[in-house]
Amino acid sequence: MWIAFLLVAGAGLSTTIGSLLGLVVKKPGPRFMSFTLGFSAGILILTAFVELLGKAIQIEGVGFFWANVAFFWGWQVISS
């Protein structure tokens, strides 16, 4: 129960911190905007890939090891 509570509290605090940044920074510069937009896009992409990874592990014949190998190999190909 405590793990679930901490995860929910962490998600709520993250949303609160993000909204406070939007309220505090009145005139964001291009460097700040590119950092925040890149960070949020990276989190969304990571979430989508991790969701797909969980489903790939459950497919019969793929397994945990090969699904992770393919995941990290694809991540390396994308980032280079």
PyMOL Python script that loads the backbone (N, CA, C, O; Angstrom):
from pymol import cmd

cmd.read_pdbstr("""\
ATOM      1  N   MET A   1       0.815  -1.181   0.000  1.00  0.00           N
ATOM      2  CA  MET A   1       0.000   0.000   0.000  1.00  0.00           C
ATOM      3  C   MET A   1       0.868   1.258   0.000  1.00  0.00           C
ATOM      4  O   MET A   1       0.524   2.245  -0.651  1.00  0.00           O
ATOM      5  N   TRP A   2       1.983   1.234   0.720  1.00  0.00           N
ATOM      6  CA  TRP A   2       2.837   2.425   0.804  1.00  0.00           C
ATOM      7  C   TRP A   2       3.506   2.728  -0.523  1.00  0.00           C
ATOM      8  O   TRP A   2       3.702   3.894  -0.862  1.00  0.00           O
ATOM      9  N   ILE A   3       3.859   1.702  -1.276  1.00  0.00           N
ATOM     10  CA  ILE A   3       4.483   1.939  -2.579  1.00  0.00           C
ATOM     11  C   ILE A   3       3.506   2.642  -3.507  1.00  0.00           C
ATOM     12  O   ILE A   3       3.873   3.595  -4.194  1.00  0.00           O
ATOM     13  N   ALA A   4       2.265   2.175  -3.530  1.00  0.00           N
ATOM     14  CA  ALA A   4       1.247   2.816  -4.362  1.00  0.00           C
ATOM     15  C   ALA A   4       1.019   4.257  -3.925  1.00  0.00           C
ATOM     16  O   ALA A   4       0.886   5.150  -4.761  1.00  0.00           O
ATOM     17  N   PHE A   5       0.975   4.482  -2.619  1.00  0.00           N
ATOM     18  CA  PHE A   5       0.782   5.838  -2.112  1.00  0.00           C
ATOM     19  C   PHE A   5       1.936   6.748  -2.518  1.00  0.00           C
ATOM     20  O   PHE A   5       1.713   7.891  -2.914  1.00  0.00           O
ATOM     21  N   LEU A   6       3.163   6.252  -2.423  1.00  0.00           N
ATOM     22  CA  LEU A   6       4.326   7.065  -2.799  1.00  0.00           C
ATOM     23  C   LEU A   6       4.347   7.358  -4.290  1.00  0.00           C
ATOM     24  O   LEU A   6       4.725   8.456  -4.698  1.00  0.00           O
ATOM     25  N   LEU A   7       3.946   6.394  -5.107  1.00  0.00           N
ATOM     26  CA  LEU A   7       3.897   6.641  -6.546  1.00  0.00           C
ATOM     27  C   LEU A   7       2.854   7.698  -6.905  1.00  0.00           C
ATOM     28  O   LEU A   7       3.106   8.577  -7.729  1.00  0.00           O
ATOM     29  N   VAL A   8       1.697   7.603  -6.286  1.00  0.00           N
ATOM     30  CA  VAL A   8       0.649   8.596  -6.543  1.00  0.00           C
ATOM     31  C   VAL A   8       1.075   9.971  -6.037  1.00  0.00           C
ATOM     32  O   VAL A   8       0.844  10.980  -6.703  1.00  0.00           O
ATOM     33  N   ALA A   9       1.695  10.010  -4.865  1.00  0.00           N
ATOM     34  CA  ALA A   9       2.164  11.287  -4.323  1.00  0.00           C
ATOM     35  C   ALA A   9       3.254  11.880  -5.204  1.00  0.00           C
ATOM     36  O   ALA A   9       3.281  13.092  -5.419  1.00  0.00           O
ATOM     37  N   GLY A  10       4.152  11.046  -5.715  1.00  0.00           N
ATOM     38  CA  GLY A  10       5.202  11.526  -6.613  1.00  0.00           C
ATOM     39  C   GLY A  10       4.636  12.102  -7.901  1.00  0.00           C
ATOM     40  O   GLY A  10       5.103  13.131  -8.389  1.00  0.00           O
ATOM     41  N   ALA A  11       3.625  11.429  -8.451  1.00  0.00           N
ATOM     42  CA  ALA A  11       2.989  11.942  -9.673  1.00  0.00           C
ATOM     43  C   ALA A  11       2.291  13.270  -9.408  1.00  0.00           C
ATOM     44  O   ALA A  11       2.370  14.193 -10.219  1.00  0.00           O
ATOM     45  N   GLY A  12       1.611  13.363  -8.277  1.00  0.00           N
ATOM     46  CA  GLY A  12       0.948  14.624  -7.940  1.00  0.00           C
ATOM     47  C   GLY A  12       1.929  15.755  -7.700  1.00  0.00           C
ATOM     48  O   GLY A  12       1.699  16.884  -8.132  1.00  0.00           O
ATOM     49  N   LEU A  13       3.019  15.457  -7.014  1.00  0.00           N
ATOM     50  CA  LEU A  13       4.035  16.491  -6.779  1.00  0.00           C
ATOM     51  C   LEU A  13       4.708  16.920  -8.081  1.00  0.00           C
ATOM     52  O   LEU A  13       5.038  18.094  -8.250  1.00  0.00           O
ATOM     53  N   SER A  14       4.909  15.991  -8.987  1.00  0.00           N
ATOM     54  CA  SER A  14       5.514  16.341 -10.275  1.00  0.00           C
ATOM     55  C   SER A  14       4.611  17.288 -11.051  1.00  0.00           C
ATOM     56  O   SER A  14       5.084  18.255 -11.649  1.00  0.00           O
ATOM     57  N   THR A  15       3.325  17.012 -11.042  1.00  0.00           N
ATOM     58  CA  THR A  15       2.379  17.901 -11.718  1.00  0.00           C
ATOM     59  C   THR A  15       2.372  19.274 -11.058  1.00  0.00           C
ATOM     60  O   THR A  15       2.324  20.293 -11.746  1.00  0.00           O
ATOM     61  N   THR A  16       2.418  19.307  -9.742  1.00  0.00           N
ATOM     62  CA  THR A  16       2.422  20.578  -9.021  1.00  0.00           C
ATOM     63  C   THR A  16       3.684  21.371  -9.316  1.00  0.00           C
ATOM     64  O   THR A  16       3.613  22.577  -9.548  1.00  0.00           O
ATOM     65  N   ILE A  17       4.826  20.719  -9.311  1.00  0.00           N
ATOM     66  CA  ILE A  17       6.090  21.405  -9.593  1.00  0.00           C
ATOM     67  C   ILE A  17       6.091  21.941 -11.016  1.00  0.00           C
ATOM     68  O   ILE A  17       6.534  23.065 -11.252  1.00  0.00           O
ATOM     69  N   GLY A  18       5.600  21.147 -11.972  1.00  0.00           N
ATOM     70  CA  GLY A  18       5.525  21.611 -13.352  1.00  0.00           C
ATOM     71  C   GLY A  18       4.616  22.812 -13.524  1.00  0.00           C
ATOM     72  O   GLY A  18       4.938  23.736 -14.270  1.00  0.00           O
ATOM     73  N   SER A  19       3.484  22.804 -12.838  1.00  0.00           N
ATOM     74  CA  SER A  19       2.579  23.954 -12.950  1.00  0.00           C
ATOM     75  C   SER A  19       3.159  25.185 -12.260  1.00  0.00           C
ATOM     76  O   SER A  19       2.944  26.306 -12.723  1.00  0.00           O
ATOM     77  N   LEU A  20       3.889  24.998 -11.167  1.00  0.00           N
ATOM     78  CA  LEU A  20       4.537  26.139 -10.510  1.00  0.00           C
ATOM     79  C   LEU A  20       5.609  26.753 -11.403  1.00  0.00           C
ATOM     80  O   LEU A  20       5.785  27.972 -11.415  1.00  0.00           O
ATOM     81  N   LEU A  21       6.324  25.918 -12.149  1.00  0.00           N
ATOM     82  CA  LEU A  21       7.299  26.468 -13.097  1.00  0.00           C
ATOM     83  C   LEU A  21       6.615  27.338 -14.142  1.00  0.00           C
ATOM     84  O   LEU A  21       7.140  28.380 -14.534  1.00  0.00           O
ATOM     85  N   GLY A  22       5.440  26.906 -14.591  1.00  0.00           N
ATOM     86  CA  GLY A  22       4.688  27.705 -15.558  1.00  0.00           C
ATOM     87  C   GLY A  22       4.205  29.015 -14.981  1.00  0.00           C
ATOM     88  O   GLY A  22       4.094  30.003 -15.706  1.00  0.00           O
ATOM     89  N   LEU A  23       3.915  29.045 -13.694  1.00  0.00           N
ATOM     90  CA  LEU A  23       3.443  30.277 -13.068  1.00  0.00           C
ATOM     91  C   LEU A  23       4.582  31.215 -12.691  1.00  0.00           C
ATOM     92  O   LEU A  23       4.420  32.434 -12.747  1.00  0.00           O
ATOM     93  N   VAL A  24       5.727  30.668 -12.309  1.00  0.00           N
ATOM     94  CA  VAL A  24       6.845  31.477 -11.820  1.00  0.00           C
ATOM     95  C   VAL A  24       7.600  32.137 -12.969  1.00  0.00           C
ATOM     96  O   VAL A  24       7.939  33.318 -12.890  1.00  0.00           O
ATOM     97  N   VAL A  25       7.863  31.391 -14.024  1.00  0.00           N
ATOM     98  CA  VAL A  25       8.642  31.912 -15.145  1.00  0.00           C
ATOM     99  C   VAL A  25       7.700  32.685 -16.064  1.00  0.00           C
ATOM    100  O   VAL A  25       6.904  32.093 -16.794  1.00  0.00           O
ATOM    101  N   LYS A  26       7.797  33.999 -16.020  1.00  0.00           N
ATOM    102  CA  LYS A  26       6.869  34.849 -16.780  1.00  0.00           C
ATOM    103  C   LYS A  26       7.236  34.928 -18.259  1.00  0.00           C
ATOM    104  O   LYS A  26       6.365  34.819 -19.123  1.00  0.00           O
ATOM    105  N   LYS A  27       8.522  35.118 -18.553  1.00  0.00           N
ATOM    106  CA  LYS A  27       8.967  35.215 -19.950  1.00  0.00           C
ATOM    107  C   LYS A  27      10.065  34.184 -20.193  1.00  0.00           C
ATOM    108  O   LYS A  27      11.251  34.500 -20.099  1.00  0.00           O
ATOM    109  N   PRO A  28       9.668  32.956 -20.506  1.00  0.00           N
ATOM    110  CA  PRO A  28      10.681  31.919 -20.701  1.00  0.00           C
ATOM    111  C   PRO A  28      11.465  32.152 -21.988  1.00  0.00           C
ATOM    112  O   PRO A  28      10.906  32.486 -23.033  1.00  0.00           O
ATOM    113  N   GLY A  29      12.769  31.967 -21.878  1.00  0.00           N
ATOM    114  CA  GLY A  29      13.620  32.113 -23.043  1.00  0.00           C
ATOM    115  C   GLY A  29      13.604  30.843 -23.885  1.00  0.00           C
ATOM    116  O   GLY A  29      13.053  29.822 -23.472  1.00  0.00           O
ATOM    117  N   PRO A  30      14.209  30.913 -25.063  1.00  0.00           N
ATOM    118  CA  PRO A  30      14.210  29.738 -25.934  1.00  0.00           C
ATOM    119  C   PRO A  30      14.968  28.557 -25.331  1.00  0.00           C
ATOM    120  O   PRO A  30      14.612  27.405 -25.580  1.00  0.00           O
ATOM    121  N   ARG A  31      15.998  28.825 -24.551  1.00  0.00           N
ATOM    122  CA  ARG A  31      16.757  27.730 -23.938  1.00  0.00           C
ATOM    123  C   ARG A  31      15.912  26.994 -22.893  1.00  0.00           C
ATOM    124  O   ARG A  31      15.926  25.764 -22.838  1.00  0.00           O
ATOM    125  N   PHE A  32      15.187  27.736 -22.076  1.00  0.00           N
ATOM    126  CA  PHE A  32      14.309  27.135 -21.080  1.00  0.00           C
ATOM    127  C   PHE A  32      13.189  26.342 -21.743  1.00  0.00           C
ATOM    128  O   PHE A  32      12.875  25.229 -21.322  1.00  0.00           O
ATOM    129  N   MET A  33      12.591  26.918 -22.775  1.00  0.00           N
ATOM    130  CA  MET A  33      11.498  26.241 -23.474  1.00  0.00           C
ATOM    131  C   MET A  33      11.977  24.964 -24.151  1.00  0.00           C
ATOM    132  O   MET A  33      11.291  23.943 -24.107  1.00  0.00           O
ATOM    133  N   SER A  34      13.148  25.015 -24.777  1.00  0.00           N
ATOM    134  CA  SER A  34      13.640  23.814 -25.449  1.00  0.00           C
ATOM    135  C   SER A  34      13.977  22.722 -24.442  1.00  0.00           C
ATOM    136  O   SER A  34      13.760  21.542 -24.717  1.00  0.00           O
ATOM    137  N   PHE A  35      14.502  23.096 -23.284  1.00  0.00           N
ATOM    138  CA  PHE A  35      14.790  22.100 -22.252  1.00  0.00           C
ATOM    139  C   PHE A  35      13.506  21.465 -21.731  1.00  0.00           C
ATOM    140  O   PHE A  35      13.411  20.240 -21.661  1.00  0.00           O
ATOM    141  N   THR A  36      12.526  22.273 -21.369  1.00  0.00           N
ATOM    142  CA  THR A  36      11.307  21.725 -20.784  1.00  0.00           C
ATOM    143  C   THR A  36      10.511  20.908 -21.801  1.00  0.00           C
ATOM    144  O   THR A  36       9.970  19.858 -21.456  1.00  0.00           O
ATOM    145  N   LEU A  37      10.432  21.370 -23.037  1.00  0.00           N
ATOM    146  CA  LEU A  37       9.700  20.612 -24.051  1.00  0.00           C
ATOM    147  C   LEU A  37      10.427  19.315 -24.411  1.00  0.00           C
ATOM    148  O   LEU A  37       9.790  18.281 -24.613  1.00  0.00           O
ATOM    149  N   GLY A  38      11.742  19.368 -24.491  1.00  0.00           N
ATOM    150  CA  GLY A  38      12.510  18.156 -24.768  1.00  0.00           C
ATOM    151  C   GLY A  38      12.406  17.145 -23.641  1.00  0.00           C
ATOM    152  O   GLY A  38      12.303  15.943 -23.887  1.00  0.00           O
ATOM    153  N   PHE A  39      12.434  17.624 -22.419  1.00  0.00           N
ATOM    154  CA  PHE A  39      12.312  16.741 -21.265  1.00  0.00           C
ATOM    155  C   PHE A  39      10.954  16.057 -21.236  1.00  0.00           C
ATOM    156  O   PHE A  39      10.870  14.845 -21.038  1.00  0.00           O
ATOM    157  N   SER A  40       9.892  16.827 -21.432  1.00  0.00           N
ATOM    158  CA  SER A  40       8.556  16.238 -21.395  1.00  0.00           C
ATOM    159  C   SER A  40       8.330  15.291 -22.567  1.00  0.00           C
ATOM    160  O   SER A  40       7.672  14.264 -22.403  1.00  0.00           O
ATOM    161  N   ALA A  41       8.856  15.611 -23.737  1.00  0.00           N
ATOM    162  CA  ALA A  41       8.731  14.696 -24.881  1.00  0.00           C
ATOM    163  C   ALA A  41       9.496  13.400 -24.630  1.00  0.00           C
ATOM    164  O   ALA A  41       9.021  12.320 -24.982  1.00  0.00           O
ATOM    165  N   GLY A  42      10.664  13.501 -24.029  1.00  0.00           N
ATOM    166  CA  GLY A  42      11.439  12.303 -23.706  1.00  0.00           C
ATOM    167  C   GLY A  42      10.725  11.411 -22.717  1.00  0.00           C
ATOM    168  O   GLY A  42      10.757  10.188 -22.850  1.00  0.00           O
ATOM    169  N   ILE A  43      10.083  12.002 -21.729  1.00  0.00           N
ATOM    170  CA  ILE A  43       9.331  11.216 -20.742  1.00  0.00           C
ATOM    171  C   ILE A  43       8.157  10.515 -21.411  1.00  0.00           C
ATOM    172  O   ILE A  43       7.894   9.346 -21.126  1.00  0.00           O
ATOM    173  N   LEU A  44       7.451  11.207 -22.294  1.00  0.00           N
ATOM    174  CA  LEU A  44       6.311  10.590 -22.975  1.00  0.00           C
ATOM    175  C   LEU A  44       6.760   9.452 -23.891  1.00  0.00           C
ATOM    176  O   LEU A  44       6.101   8.414 -23.947  1.00  0.00           O
ATOM    177  N   ILE A  45       7.861   9.630 -24.602  1.00  0.00           N
ATOM    178  CA  ILE A  45       8.372   8.571 -25.477  1.00  0.00           C
ATOM    179  C   ILE A  45       8.825   7.376 -24.651  1.00  0.00           C
ATOM    180  O   ILE A  45       8.542   6.233 -25.009  1.00  0.00           O
ATOM    181  N   LEU A  46       9.522   7.628 -23.556  1.00  0.00           N
ATOM    182  CA  LEU A  46       9.961   6.539 -22.686  1.00  0.00           C
ATOM    183  C   LEU A  46       8.771   5.763 -22.134  1.00  0.00           C
ATOM    184  O   LEU A  46       8.807   4.534 -22.077  1.00  0.00           O
ATOM    185  N   THR A  47       7.723   6.467 -21.729  1.00  0.00           N
ATOM    186  CA  THR A  47       6.531   5.805 -21.212  1.00  0.00           C
ATOM    187  C   THR A  47       5.899   4.908 -22.270  1.00  0.00           C
ATOM    188  O   THR A  47       5.490   3.786 -21.972  1.00  0.00           O
ATOM    189  N   ALA A  48       5.818   5.398 -23.497  1.00  0.00           N
ATOM    190  CA  ALA A  48       5.240   4.591 -24.578  1.00  0.00           C
ATOM    191  C   ALA A  48       6.089   3.352 -24.843  1.00  0.00           C
ATOM    192  O   ALA A  48       5.550   2.259 -25.013  1.00  0.00           O
ATOM    193  N   PHE A  49       7.404   3.512 -24.880  1.00  0.00           N
ATOM    194  CA  PHE A  49       8.270   2.362 -25.150  1.00  0.00           C
ATOM    195  C   PHE A  49       8.242   1.340 -24.020  1.00  0.00           C
ATOM    196  O   PHE A  49       8.253   0.137 -24.277  1.00  0.00           O
ATOM    197  N   VAL A  50       8.207   1.801 -22.779  1.00  0.00           N
ATOM    198  CA  VAL A  50       8.163   0.866 -21.657  1.00  0.00           C
ATOM    199  C   VAL A  50       6.835   0.105 -21.661  1.00  0.00           C
ATOM    200  O   VAL A  50       6.798  -1.074 -21.310  1.00  0.00           O
ATOM    201  N   GLU A  51       5.764   0.761 -22.051  1.00  0.00           N
ATOM    202  CA  GLU A  51       4.471   0.076 -22.166  1.00  0.00           C
ATOM    203  C   GLU A  51       4.535  -1.001 -23.247  1.00  0.00           C
ATOM    204  O   GLU A  51       4.010  -2.098 -23.058  1.00  0.00           O
ATOM    205  N   LEU A  52       5.163  -0.701 -24.362  1.00  0.00           N
ATOM    206  CA  LEU A  52       5.318  -1.697 -25.429  1.00  0.00           C
ATOM    207  C   LEU A  52       6.237  -2.832 -25.007  1.00  0.00           C
ATOM    208  O   LEU A  52       6.022  -3.982 -25.389  1.00  0.00           O
ATOM    209  N   LEU A  53       7.261  -2.515 -24.220  1.00  0.00           N
ATOM    210  CA  LEU A  53       8.198  -3.536 -23.764  1.00  0.00           C
ATOM    211  C   LEU A  53       7.491  -4.566 -22.898  1.00  0.00           C
ATOM    212  O   LEU A  53       7.748  -5.762 -23.035  1.00  0.00           O
ATOM    213  N   GLY A  54       6.621  -4.135 -22.023  1.00  0.00           N
ATOM    214  CA  GLY A  54       5.877  -5.059 -21.184  1.00  0.00           C
ATOM    215  C   GLY A  54       5.027  -6.020 -21.994  1.00  0.00           C
ATOM    216  O   GLY A  54       4.916  -7.198 -21.653  1.00  0.00           O
ATOM    217  N   LYS A  55       4.426  -5.520 -23.067  1.00  0.00           N
ATOM    218  CA  LYS A  55       3.611  -6.391 -23.921  1.00  0.00           C
ATOM    219  C   LYS A  55       4.489  -7.325 -24.744  1.00  0.00           C
ATOM    220  O   LYS A  55       4.098  -8.461 -25.011  1.00  0.00           O
ATOM    221  N   ALA A  56       5.664  -6.867 -25.147  1.00  0.00           N
ATOM    222  CA  ALA A  56       6.559  -7.719 -25.929  1.00  0.00           C
ATOM    223  C   ALA A  56       7.096  -8.870 -25.097  1.00  0.00           C
ATOM    224  O   ALA A  56       7.321  -9.959 -25.626  1.00  0.00           O
ATOM    225  N   ILE A  57       7.302  -8.656 -23.823  1.00  0.00           N
ATOM    226  CA  ILE A  57       7.789  -9.720 -22.945  1.00  0.00           C
ATOM    227  C   ILE A  57       6.741 -10.821 -22.808  1.00  0.00           C
ATOM    228  O   ILE A  57       7.093 -11.993 -22.674  1.00  0.00           O
ATOM    229  N   GLN A  58       5.470 -10.463 -22.839  1.00  0.00           N
ATOM    230  CA  GLN A  58       4.408 -11.436 -22.657  1.00  0.00           C
ATOM    231  C   GLN A  58       4.143 -12.271 -23.904  1.00  0.00           C
ATOM    232  O   GLN A  58       3.495 -13.313 -23.814  1.00  0.00           O
ATOM    233  N   ILE A  59       4.628 -11.836 -25.066  1.00  0.00           N
ATOM    234  CA  ILE A  59       4.406 -12.590 -26.300  1.00  0.00           C
ATOM    235  C   ILE A  59       5.159 -13.912 -26.211  1.00  0.00           C
ATOM    236  O   ILE A  59       6.319 -13.960 -25.802  1.00  0.00           O
ATOM    237  N   GLU A  60       4.487 -14.961 -26.596  1.00  0.00           N
ATOM    238  CA  GLU A  60       5.096 -16.293 -26.510  1.00  0.00           C
ATOM    239  C   GLU A  60       6.252 -16.395 -27.504  1.00  0.00           C
ATOM    240  O   GLU A  60       6.103 -16.062 -28.680  1.00  0.00           O
ATOM    241  N   GLY A  61       7.381 -16.849 -27.027  1.00  0.00           N
ATOM    242  CA  GLY A  61       8.544 -17.042 -27.887  1.00  0.00           C
ATOM    243  C   GLY A  61       9.553 -15.909 -27.827  1.00  0.00           C
ATOM    244  O   GLY A  61      10.715 -16.113 -28.179  1.00  0.00           O
ATOM    245  N   VAL A  62       9.149 -14.719 -27.393  1.00  0.00           N
ATOM    246  CA  VAL A  62      10.091 -13.604 -27.342  1.00  0.00           C
ATOM    247  C   VAL A  62      10.858 -13.652 -26.028  1.00  0.00           C
ATOM    248  O   VAL A  62      12.085 -13.754 -26.036  1.00  0.00           O
ATOM    249  N   GLY A  63      10.172 -13.580 -24.923  1.00  0.00           N
ATOM    250  CA  GLY A  63      10.798 -13.685 -23.622  1.00  0.00           C
ATOM    251  C   GLY A  63      11.416 -12.390 -23.139  1.00  0.00           C
ATOM    252  O   GLY A  63      11.554 -11.419 -23.883  1.00  0.00           O
ATOM    253  N   PHE A  64      11.780 -12.407 -21.876  1.00  0.00           N
ATOM    254  CA  PHE A  64      12.306 -11.227 -21.206  1.00  0.00           C
ATOM    255  C   PHE A  64      13.645 -10.784 -21.793  1.00  0.00           C
ATOM    256  O   PHE A  64      13.834  -9.601 -22.077  1.00  0.00           O
ATOM    257  N   PHE A  65      14.565 -11.714 -21.975  1.00  0.00           N
ATOM    258  CA  PHE A  65      15.917 -11.358 -22.427  1.00  0.00           C
ATOM    259  C   PHE A  65      15.896 -10.734 -23.814  1.00  0.00           C
ATOM    260  O   PHE A  65      16.451  -9.653 -24.009  1.00  0.00           O
ATOM    261  N   TRP A  66      15.266 -11.396 -24.781  1.00  0.00           N
ATOM    262  CA  TRP A  66      15.301 -10.890 -26.159  1.00  0.00           C
ATOM    263  C   TRP A  66      14.478  -9.611 -26.328  1.00  0.00           C
ATOM    264  O   TRP A  66      14.808  -8.765 -27.158  1.00  0.00           O
ATOM    265  N   ALA A  67      13.426  -9.473 -25.555  1.00  0.00           N
ATOM    266  CA  ALA A  67      12.649  -8.233 -25.617  1.00  0.00           C
ATOM    267  C   ALA A  67      13.482  -7.060 -25.120  1.00  0.00           C
ATOM    268  O   ALA A  67      13.436  -5.976 -25.701  1.00  0.00           O
ATOM    269  N   ASN A  68      14.249  -7.271 -24.042  1.00  0.00           N
ATOM    270  CA  ASN A  68      15.111  -6.202 -23.535  1.00  0.00           C
ATOM    271  C   ASN A  68      16.279  -5.920 -24.471  1.00  0.00           C
ATOM    272  O   ASN A  68      16.659  -4.763 -24.652  1.00  0.00           O
ATOM    273  N   VAL A  69      16.850  -6.955 -25.064  1.00  0.00           N
ATOM    274  CA  VAL A  69      17.938  -6.744 -26.031  1.00  0.00           C
ATOM    275  C   VAL A  69      17.440  -5.904 -27.194  1.00  0.00           C
ATOM    276  O   VAL A  69      18.098  -4.942 -27.589  1.00  0.00           O
ATOM    277  N   ALA A  70      16.287  -6.255 -27.747  1.00  0.00           N
ATOM    278  CA  ALA A  70      15.730  -5.504 -28.873  1.00  0.00           C
ATOM    279  C   ALA A  70      15.371  -4.074 -28.472  1.00  0.00           C
ATOM    280  O   ALA A  70      15.570  -3.137 -29.245  1.00  0.00           O
ATOM    281  N   PHE A  71      14.844  -3.914 -27.267  1.00  0.00           N
ATOM    282  CA  PHE A  71      14.463  -2.584 -26.784  1.00  0.00           C
ATOM    283  C   PHE A  71      15.673  -1.659 -26.702  1.00  0.00           C
ATOM    284  O   PHE A  71      15.651  -0.547 -27.231  1.00  0.00           O
ATOM    285  N   PHE A  72      16.738  -2.131 -26.030  1.00  0.00           N
ATOM    286  CA  PHE A  72      17.900  -1.264 -25.841  1.00  0.00           C
ATOM    287  C   PHE A  72      18.714  -1.109 -27.126  1.00  0.00           C
ATOM    288  O   PHE A  72      19.355  -0.078 -27.329  1.00  0.00           O
ATOM    289  N   TRP A  73      18.696  -2.110 -27.986  1.00  0.00           N
ATOM    290  CA  TRP A  73      19.375  -1.969 -29.277  1.00  0.00           C
ATOM    291  C   TRP A  73      18.643  -0.933 -30.134  1.00  0.00           C
ATOM    292  O   TRP A  73      19.275  -0.095 -30.778  1.00  0.00           O
ATOM    293  N   GLY A  74      17.321  -0.994 -30.138  1.00  0.00           N
ATOM    294  CA  GLY A  74      16.533   0.013 -30.862  1.00  0.00           C
ATOM    295  C   GLY A  74      16.710   1.403 -30.291  1.00  0.00           C
ATOM    296  O   GLY A  74      16.759   2.383 -31.033  1.00  0.00           O
ATOM    297  N   TRP A  75      16.805   1.493 -28.969  1.00  0.00           N
ATOM    298  CA  TRP A  75      17.026   2.790 -28.344  1.00  0.00           C
ATOM    299  C   TRP A  75      18.372   3.369 -28.765  1.00  0.00           C
ATOM    300  O   TRP A  75      18.489   4.572 -28.998  1.00  0.00           O
ATOM    301  N   GLN A  76      19.383   2.513 -28.860  1.00  0.00           N
ATOM    302  CA  GLN A  76      20.717   2.956 -29.271  1.00  0.00           C
ATOM    303  C   GLN A  76      20.714   3.396 -30.723  1.00  0.00           C
ATOM    304  O   GLN A  76      21.369   4.378 -31.072  1.00  0.00           O
ATOM    305  N   VAL A  77      19.986   2.682 -31.577  1.00  0.00           N
ATOM    306  CA  VAL A  77      19.917   3.040 -32.986  1.00  0.00           C
ATOM    307  C   VAL A  77      19.213   4.387 -33.147  1.00  0.00           C
ATOM    308  O   VAL A  77      19.647   5.221 -33.942  1.00  0.00           O
ATOM    309  N   ILE A  78      18.139   4.601 -32.405  1.00  0.00           N
ATOM    310  CA  ILE A  78      17.397   5.853 -32.501  1.00  0.00           C
ATOM    311  C   ILE A  78      18.236   7.034 -32.026  1.00  0.00           C
ATOM    312  O   ILE A  78      18.185   8.109 -32.623  1.00  0.00           O
ATOM    313  N   SER A  79      19.003   6.844 -30.962  1.00  0.00           N
ATOM    314  CA  SER A  79      19.745   7.961 -30.375  1.00  0.00           C
ATOM    315  C   SER A  79      21.034   8.284 -31.125  1.00  0.00           C
ATOM    316  O   SER A  79      21.648   9.316 -30.856  1.00  0.00           O
ATOM    317  N   SER A  80      21.452   7.450 -32.040  1.00  0.00           N
ATOM    318  CA  SER A  80      22.700   7.750 -32.768  1.00  0.00           C
ATOM    319  C   SER A  80      22.447   8.343 -34.131  1.00  0.00           C
ATOM    320  O   SER A  80      23.393   8.646 -34.857  1.00  0.00           O
TER     321      SER A  80
END
""", "prot")
cmd.dss("prot")
cmd.show_as("cartoon", "prot")
cmd.util.cbc("prot")
cmd.orient("prot")
